[in-house]
């Protein structure tokens, strides 16, 4: 059984709780869909643990941004993480591929064509909605894998198309809500501070939610001057003011 994690965002206590839950559930393998470190929490400590575990890991948009954006162009989460990472950790990030195929399962962060494109959701001027089957099929393109695992949106979901292909997002280990301005202003939120991941057995997906010391993570974000993260970590809801 494979444990599927994504969007850890440097939330070490959430990661540790998910690993313990996955082992207790019988997981023998782990994969990581990216956005592992960026945020005002414990990026270096999270990197050290993930490097030790040596799971198959792909890069998310925050890995790309952290490695390639000039400091003055980085957002606050990437800038915080970048300042804490040593050379070995940066090399580890740089070696991560954009996509992988494992046992016939496709791993992507957003979609195969973009690490910032959501696979199971569509952002419109009115906000975020679930993607239609046609939109999902278009984003999958000629993907032949019967199961595609994606992250990026932080929203856990499983969808099976009429052609038999399934797409699953395990949700976010480390951050259950955020507010974003691109391509249109929108909020993504689970309404629950528990950490999210998924278990896969024989291409069947089980979404999991795990309690952890989210108050500790919220307090860390507050100390680092990130009230947006503080709210999201405490409540699973995006702050009302961007």
Secondary structure, 3 states (H helix, E strand, C coil): CEEEECCCCCCHHHHHHHHHHHHHHCCCEEEECCCCCCCCCCHHHHHHHHHHHCCEEECCHHHHHHHHCCHHHCCHHHHHHHHHCCHHHHHHHHCCECEEEECCEEEECCCCCCCCCCCCEEEECCEEEECCHHHHHHHHCCCCCCEEEECCCCCCEEEECCCCCEEEECCCCCCCEEEECCCCCEEEECCCCCEEEEEEECCEEEEEEECCCHHHHHHHHHHCCCHHHHHHHHHCCCCCCC
